[in-house]
Amino acid sequence: QVQLVESGGGLVQAGGSLRLSCAASGRTFSVYVMGWFRQAPGKEREFVACISKSDGTTYYADSVKGRFTISRDNAKNTVYLQMNSLKPGETAVYYCAAVRDLDYELRADPTGYRYWGQGTQVTVSS
């Protein structure tokens, strides 16, 4: 089991940047595929990005490609989401998620992930 705690959210102007962090408990962080999702009020939870356990393979939603970067530091039990050129429509609660054995077909589906953090609010003003 792993516990996840996100941080780094806040208020930013459109075009600005934020870096989210997700700290994981336990000593086996490297066995988990990690993902980031977001959920705006009244909308379904939406995939943002995910990263493999150790070789750094990443996958992004088309809407964030070229602007967001997911990375991880297994020595620090932490996954990051660098967000650049943020848009007002990206205001949402951002969630970190983890799963030990990811079904590749569910890599962008919230049901593919087992563990979730509480989320961190990102507000992008116009």
C-alpha positions in Angstrom: 0.0 0.0 0.0 1.1 3.6 -0.7 -0.1 6.9 0.6 0.2 9.9 -1.7 0.3 13.6 -0.7 0.2 16.3 -3.4 1.6 19.8 -3.0 2.5 22.8 -5.1 -0.9 24.0 -6.2 -2.0 27.6 -6.1 -3.1 30.6 -8.1 -1.3 31.5 -11.3 -2.0 33.8 -14.2 -2.7 32.4 -17.6 0.6 31.7 -19.3 2.3 31.0 -16.0 3.9 27.9 -14.6 3.5 25.7 -11.6 5.3 22.6 -10.4 3.3 20.0 -8.5 4.8 17.4 -6.3 3.4 14.1 -5.0 5.2 12.5 -2.1 4.7 8.8 -1.6 5.0 6.8 1.7 6.8 3.6 1.9 10.1 2.2 0.6 8.8 0.6 -2.6 7.9 3.7 -4.6 9.7 2.4 -7.6 7.3 -0.5 -8.1 4.4 1.9 -8.9 3.4 3.5 -12.2 2.5 7.0 -11.3 -0.1 9.3 -12.9 -1.6 12.7 -12.7 -5.3 13.5 -13.2 -7.4 16.6 -12.8 -11.0 17.3 -12.1 -12.8 20.6 -12.6 -16.1 21.4 -10.9 -18.9 19.5 -12.5 -16.6 17.5 -14.8 -15.3 14.0 -14.8 -11.7 13.3 -13.7 -9.4 13.7 -16.6 -6.1 12.1 -17.4 -3.1 14.4 -17.6 0.1 12.2 -17.7 1.7 9.1 -16.4 5.2 7.7 -16.0 6.6 4.2 -15.8 8.3 2.7 -12.8 11.9 3.1 -13.6 12.8 3.7 -17.3 11.1 7.1 -17.5 8.6 6.3 -20.2 5.9 8.9 -20.2 2.5 9.3 -21.7 0.5 12.6 -22.0 -3.0 13.7 -22.8 -3.0 15.5 -26.1 -4.2 18.7 -24.5 -1.0 19.1 -22.4 1.7 17.7 -24.7 4.5 20.1 -25.1 3.5 22.2 -22.1 3.5 19.7 -19.1 6.3 17.4 -18.0 5.9 14.5 -15.7 9.0 13.2 -13.9 9.9 11.1 -10.9 12.7 10.8 -8.4 12.6 7.3 -6.9 15.2 8.1 -4.4 12.9 10.8 -3.0 9.7 8.8 -3.4 8.3 11.8 -5.4 6.6 12.4 -8.7 6.4 15.8 -10.3 4.3 17.6 -12.8 5.8 20.7 -14.3 3.1 22.8 -15.9 3.9 25.6 -18.3 1.7 27.9 -20.4 -1.2 27.3 -18.2 -4.7 28.1 -19.5 -7.8 29.3 -17.5 -9.6 26.1 -18.6 -7.1 24.1 -16.7 -8.3 25.2 -13.3 -9.0 22.0 -11.4 -8.0 19.9 -8.5 -5.0 17.9 -9.6 -4.6 14.4 -8.2 -1.7 12.0 -8.0 -2.4 8.3 -8.6 -0.4 5.1 -8.4 -0.8 1.5 -9.4 1.6 -1.4 -9.1 0.6 -3.2 -12.3 -0.9 -1.0 -14.9 -3.1 -2.3 -17.6 -1.7 -0.5 -20.6 -5.2 -0.1 -22.0 -6.2 1.8 -18.8 -3.2 4.1 -18.6 -5.5 7.2 -19.2 -8.4 5.8 -17.2 -8.9 6.6 -13.5 -10.1 3.0 -13.0 -6.6 1.9 -13.9 -5.1 3.3 -10.8 -5.5 2.0 -7.3 -4.1 4.7 -5.0 -5.0 8.3 -4.9 -3.9 11.5 -3.1 -6.3 14.1 -1.7 -5.5 16.5 -4.5 -4.1 20.0 -4.8 -6.1 23.0 -6.2 -4.7 24.8 -9.2 -6.4 28.0 -10.2 -5.5 29.7 -13.5 -6.7 33.3 -13.8 -7.3 35.0 -17.1 
